[in-house]
Amino acid sequence: MKMIYKVHWIVDGVAEIEADSKEDAEKKLQESLEDYVKNSKPLMDKFYAKSIQGTAYLPGHEEENSESNDKKKDQD
């Protein structure tokens, strides 16, 4: 007998955004993604996207720190 299962999914990605600050970059991407998701019938009806979250950082040293933190979280 087939059953319905709930699957929690996460999409991880990186975008390059031109902005005046980290907060501005995060806001621009958040607004763009929210608009995309709200206008995507499959994402709203079939995959039920319910949250979007991201953190901005500068390429280079901050990028290395961000990747190190991600690896630490994966090990915990």
Number of C-alpha atoms within 10 A of each C-alpha: 2 4 5 5 6 6 7 8 9 9 5 7 6 8 8 11 13 10 12 8 12 15 12 14 19 18 16 14 19 15 12 11 14 15 11 12 18 13 11 13 12 12 14 13 10 9 12 13 17 9 8 13 9 12 12 20 17 12 10 9 9 12 13 13 12 16 11 12 12 11 11 9 9 8 7 5
